[in-house]
Amino acid sequence: MTGFLLLEDGTTFRGESVGAEGYAFGEAVFTTAMTGYQEVVTDPSYADQIVCFTAAMVGNYGVAAPRSESRRAHARGVVMREARGPAWTDWLHDQGVVALTGIDTRSLVLHLRQAGAMRAIAMAADASVDEALSAVRAQPEMAGRALAAKVSTREPYVFSNAGRAHVAVVDYGCKRSILNRLAWAGAAVTVYPHDVDADELAAYDGVLLSNGPGDPEPLEAEQVTLSSLIGRVPILGICLGHQLLALATGHETFKLPFGHRGANHPVVERATRGVLVTSQNHGFAVAPTEAREATHVSLYDGTVEGLEFPECHARSVQFHPEAGPGPHDAWGLIDRWVEEVSGGLAKAA
């Protein structure tokens, strides 16, 4: 079956359907990661997005349940230059993901880099382009959208019940690999919904603010909760959690033209001038600043990739130290944080 990807500016890319039938609306974005396609599609941070893979071939090593970052696919659609199957394409079909192969992904990525990420439809059915374009332009833009409630757990649950420290994770769209890294580092882990009360969290040895989709600014209630929590318990924010910590401490966030998505993003640590190659997936960022608490900076565009407030025992990073998928340059960050909170160092300081 033929299909097409239609962007809100009218640009059309044609291909063949290899996933679920029908159509999917979403923000068209791209990732430069060469591996980890299953992890990408199941990452809740890709909610309401259509993902273009820049890798020339996708699906060549199949699928496996342990690789999934959540219980289901969150990306609305997938576009590829060449999809390999049948395991991968069958999985996309079973997950209800609209997927297209034979797309000129090089031209698509160049277009998104120049024009920016934009609303789109992935169509795996015969349809009128004019009607589809009208429908695309009627969809909400990503800026201003609060999506954490859409992907967060509805009830608290215990992920790991034994460890040297008891850590609470606020689920704004948490990846499973973050929970695994915490458990492997020796933490007992309890996961809470995005709207958990600050007093509930303050009883733990540490609180991790997870990744998640959408714009951080509309998450006003979550910012209020975080503001009342800072200084009461050690905090580590990752991705959206980093952005929320930034907003709660007076920093600004903004929408990037086409985002940071991939496994090769260079980040400099200001104190050492050392460079980390990192895994990233975000469309919003913390605005550049010379403030002392800005510990890490993107070498691509100067956006803030890390914050630290020693007096409050709070820190955050924009990149993904759990690396699912990606390089392991920052793996030790979660381990060191668990060691700190388990030894009582942060509370005793």
Sequence and secondary structure as in RCSB ss.txt:
>XXXX:A:sequence
MTGFLLLEDGTTFRGESVGAEGYAFGEAVFTTAMTGYQEVVTDPSYADQIVCFTAAMVGNYGVAAPRSESRRAHA
RGVVMREARGPAWTDWLHDQGVVALTGIDTRSLVLHLRQAGAMRAIAMAADASVDEALSAVRAQPEMAGRALAAK
VSTREPYVFSNAGRAHVAVVDYGCKRSILNRLAWAGAAVTVYPHDVDADELAAYDGVLLSNGPGDPEPLEAEQVT
LSSLIGRVPILGICLGHQLLALATGHETFKLPFGHRGANHPVVERATRGVLVTSQNHGFAVAPTEAREATHVSLY
DGTVEGLEFPECHARSVQFHPEAGPGPHDAWGLIDRWVEEVSGGLAKAA
>XXXX:A:secstr
 EEEEEETTS EEEEEE S SEEEEEEEEEE  SS HHHHHH GGGTTEEEEE SS BSTT   GGG SSSS   
SEEE SSB  SHHHHHHHHTT EEEES  HHHHHHHHHHH SEEEEEEES   HHHHHHHHHTS  STT B HHH
HS SS EEEE   SEEEEEE SS  HHHHHHHHHTTEEEEEE TT  HHHHTTSSEEEE   SB STT HHHHHH
HHHHTTTS EEEETHHHHHHHHHTT  EEEEEEEEEEEEEEEEETTT  EEEEEEEEEEEE     TTEEEEETT
T  EEEEEEGGGTEEEESS TT SSS  TTTHHHHHHHHHHHTTHHHH 
